[in-house]
Amino acid sequence: MLSVLCLFLAAAPNAAASTPAMRNALESMATVTPWLASPDPFRDPKHRADIARSLDTLAQLKHGFFRGPTSSTAGLAELFGNQAAWARADFLAGNTESARYRVRGLTQLCMSCHLREPSRDFIDALKVVDRVPLPPLEHAAFLATTRQFDRALDVWRTALVRPTKLEPEMFEQLDGLRLALRVAVRLRDDVNLTHRLIVPQLLRVELPGIAVRELEGWERDAVAWEHEHFLLAEQPPEQLLLRARMLVEGSGAENTVAPMPEHFIALLRAASYLDEVLRRDPEGPWRSEALYLLGVVHPSVSDSPVWQLEWMYLEACIRENAGTSRARTCAQRLKDRTWFIWHSEADMPAATVAALGELLALASAPSP
């Protein structure tokens, strides 16, 4: 995926790359982007200096697009910076695949925020994308994250149904399909577009059984959505929260610590509605429940490299409601998910152990 996408998100509205620092960063990442597609060019010594400079730029980049501690994107700037710094440290230590994996994971973080920030345009995107030679699926991802959604969908319609013989290519297509569906659900709120992306995949005989079962689950959820006639733009925050809660409960996501990939569409809808609730009224009476539910849905709608998104929402829930039953619910969910991911304290980073302990103590403390 494309780490260069994230750089656009740091620019001021309607002024992408408007400062010398941003122009230098964009130029640097436009250079390194093609090397992210596979391990060999990323670890090639002749690219090391350029990649190191690019990762250094990412790690030091100051994000100016967050609207303060009450916005639904609060904390993401710190999360982005931490992940970028981690990728840089891995790369300089010779752990090139770990670094590449982390930078690719940051793409989803960028995409998620970008779809929730509809007022921001990136005026230099067209010039950059036409300069960077990218495979079709990466090209579509770049177009989507730089707000060229119609162009991205045109590429996806062809690239996602291209016959494949190798499993890695097939799973790259399925990853691309998930990204296209994020556009269909979270940006467009369009059930018909969702159907048009899923149905051709169900006709492919080469897909493995596990992928077919997931796709069948997605189509069932899309059919249910179609019957609801529920449009995000027409609903007040209370109804968005209610419908999100119903979708989460219907998926069973609250009752398991494992992701629910077969309910990707339903939970993607839930995440979209919850984000909109926090956007419209970030201090509303439903804030704590929205934070909790966002923590519940993200294991199923986010890739593992950015699992910290669910931590971020659950941590906010705990800190803002310390000593309450809501905080304890959020803390229990965070504890269960942390142990599910790391399996044992011996595997868990010391910083994670300490942070989890602090949050559990906050949740169980007497109410002020």
N, C-alpha and C positions, 0 to 999 in steps of 0.2 A: 504494500500500500504506500501512500504518499505522504511523507512527513512534510513536504513543502506545503501541503494544504493548510497545515496549522498556522503557518506564518501569516496567511491572509487574515486569520481571526484576530491577530494582534493589532491590526491597523485600526485607525479611527474610522468612523462611518464615512463611506463614500470617498475615502482617501487612502486606498491601499498603497503601501510602499511610499507614503508621503514624506518620510524622513530619510536622511542618508543611512541611518542604522537599518531601517526596514528595507531600503533598496538593496543594501549590501547583503542582508539576510536572505532576501528573496533571490538574489542572483546566486548566492552560495547554494541554497537548497535546490534551485532549479538545475544546478549542475550535478548535484549528488543524487537526485531523485531516481534516475534510471538504474543506479547501482543497488537500490533497495529491492528490486524484483527477485533476486536470487542470491544465494550465499556467496558464490564464487567471486563476482565482481566486488561485493561488499568487503570481502577479506583480502582482495588483491592489494599487495603492498604499494603499488603505484597510485592507488586511490586514497591511501591512508591519510595523507596530509589534508586533502580536500574534505574528506569525511569528518576528520577530527575538528576542522574549523567549523563545519556546518553544525555538528553536535554542540560545539561550544556556543555557537550563536543561539541555538534552541534553548540551551540550559540557562542562558543569561537574558533571554528575551522577556521584556516586561509587558504583560498583557493589560491593555487599557480599556477593554470592552466590557468589564464586569461593572455592574451597577450598584455594588455595595453588598453588605452582609445579609440583606433580606431577599436578594434575588435568588431565583432557582438555580443560577449558575454559581452561587457563592462557593468558594473553595476550589473551583476547577482550575483557576490560575495556579494555585499552589500545587495541585495535583499534577498539572502539566509540567511545571518546572521541576518537580521532584522526579518524575519519570524521565524527563529529558536529561537531567543530571545523572541519573542512574545509567541511562543508555551511554552517555559519554564516558562514565567511569568504567563500564564494562568494555567498551570499545578500546580505550587506552590500555586496559589490562589484558587485551588480547582475546576477550570473550566476544568475538564479532557477531556470532549468531544470536547470542542473548541481546546484544545491542540492537541488531537489526529487528529482532522480534519486538522489542519494546518500542522502537520508533514506528514500526508498522501499526502497533496497537494504539499509538497516539492518534492515528488517523480517525479511529472511531470516536474518540473523545472530541476531536474537532468537528466531525460530522454531526454528532449528537447536539453539540452547542449551536452549530451553525443553523440547523433546522429549526431551532427555537429562537433564532434572532433574525426574524424576517426583514427588519428594516435596514440590514447592513448589506451593502453591495461592494463588490471588489472589482474596481474598474480596470485593473491591470491584468485580470485573469486571462483574458483572451490572448494577449500577447505572450504570456508565459506558456500556456498550454500548447500553443502552436510552435513553440521553440523546443519543447521537451518530447523526445521520441518515446512513446509509451505503448505497451501492449494494450489491446482493446479494453480489458476490464479495468486496468489501472487508469486508462484514459477516461473511462466513464466515471470512475471515482473522483478523479481530479475535477471533471466538469461539474459533478454534483456538488462538491464541497465549495466550489467557487461560484455557485448559484446559477450555473448554466444547466438547469434541470431538464429542459426539453432536449437539448443536445445529448445529455447523459442518457436519457431514456431511449433516444434513437440508437445510441451505441449498444445499450443493454439488450434491446430487442433482437439484435443480430448476434451479439457475442454470447448471450446466455443460452441460446439453442444450438450453437455450433457443435456438431458431433465431435466427441472426444473418445480416445482409446486409452489414455493413461489416467489412472486414478487421481494423481495430483491436479491435472487439468480439470477434472470433473469437480473436485472439491473447491478449486478456485472459482469455478462457475457458481457453485452453491453459495460461496461467500459473497460473490458479486450479486447474486439474487437477494440475499439478505439485505445488502446495502440498497439495492433498488427498492425493496419493500419498505425500507425506512423512509425513503422519499415518498412512496405511495401512501403510507399510513401517517407518518408524523408530519410531513409537510403538506401533502395534498389532501389528506383525509378522504381518500378516494377509493371506495370499495371496488368500483369497476376496474380501475387501473390495477388494483391488487389481484383481482381475478385474472386479468390479462397477463400478468407476470407469472402466476402460479400454474395455470391450466396447461400451457405448453410443456412445462416440466413433467407433468403427470403422464404425458404421452411418450416419454423417453424410455426406451426399453433397457438402456445401458445403466440406468441408475441403480445403486445397491438398494437392498430392501429397507435398510434403516433410513435412507434418504427419502424413499417413497412414503414410508409411514409418517415421517415428519411433514412432508408436503401434503399428504392427505389430511393431517390435522390442521394445517394452515388453511386448506381449502374449506374444511368444515367451519372453522372460525370465520372465514370470509363470508360464507353463506349465511351464518347466523348474523353477522354484521349487516349484510344486505337486508335481511328481514326486519332489522331494528329500525331502519330509517332514522338513524341518529347522526346528526351533523354537529360537529364540534362548534362551529361558528354560531349556531343557533341556541346553544345551551348556556345557562348561568353556571357559575362555579359550583353551586350545590349539586346540580345535576351531573356535572362532569365528575365530581368526586364520587357521587353515588354510582355512576356507571363504571368508573374505574374500580371501585370496591367490588362490584358485582363480577367484573371480568376477572379480577384476582381470585375471588372466592370460587368462581366457576372453573378456573384452571387448576385449583388445588395447590398453587404455588406457596401459599402460607403454611401448608402442612408438610412440606418437604424442604430439606436443605439443598437438594440437588436441583440443577436447572431443569426447566420444563420446555425443551426445544419444540415439542409438538404443539405447544400453545404460543409460539412466537408471535403470531398475528394478534391474538387477544391481548397478550401482555404488552406488545408494542402500542396497541391502542390505549391501554391503561396508562402507560408511561406518558403518552402524548397528552391525555386528558389531565393527568396530575401536573405535568409541567405547565399546562395552560392555567390551571387553578392557581399555582404559585405566581405565575406571571401577572395575572389580573389582580390578585389581592394577596401579596406576599405575607401580610400580617393578619390574614383572616383567621377565623376560629377553626378552620380545617387544616391549618398549616401542619400541625404535628402529625395528624393522620396521613396527610399527603407525603410527608418526609418518610414516614414508616413504610407506606405502600411503595414508594419509589425504591426504597431499600430492598423490598421483597421482589419487585419485578426485574431489577437489573441483572441478577444472575442469568436470566433467560433471554435478555435482549442485548447484553453487552458481551464482548469477547473477554477472555480471561486476563489478557495483559492490562486491562483497565478495570479489574474487579474492584479497585478502590472507589469507583463511583458509588457502589452500594455502601461501602464503609462511610463515605462522605455523608450520604443522606442519613444513615443511622446514627452517626456521630452527632450530626446537627440535631437530630431528634432528642438524643440523650442530653446534650449540653443545654438545650433550650428548655428542657422539661425535667431537670435533675430532681430525683427523689420522688417522682410520680409513677403511677402505674404505666403510663405511656412510655416513660424512659425505660422502665424495667422490661417492657415488651420489646422495645428496640434493642436493648442491651442483650436480651436473650437471643434474639435473632442474629445479632452481630457475633455473639459468642459461638452459636451453632455453626454459622457459615465460616467463621475463622478456623474452627477445628475441622470442618469438612475440607477446607482447602489445604491446610497444612498437616492434618492427621495426627501430629504429635507435637509437643512443646519442643522436642529436640530438633524438629525440622523448622519450627517457627522462628523467624528473625527476632532477636532480642528486643528491637524497637517495637515490633508488633505485640510481643508479650506485655511490654510495659504499657503501651497505649491501650490495649484491651483491658488490662487491670485497672487503669485509671478510669476508663469509661464505665466499667462494671461498678466501681466504687461510687461514682457519681450517680449512677442509676439507683443504687440501693441506699444512698444517703437519705436522712430524714428531710422532708420538704422544708424549705426555709419559711 
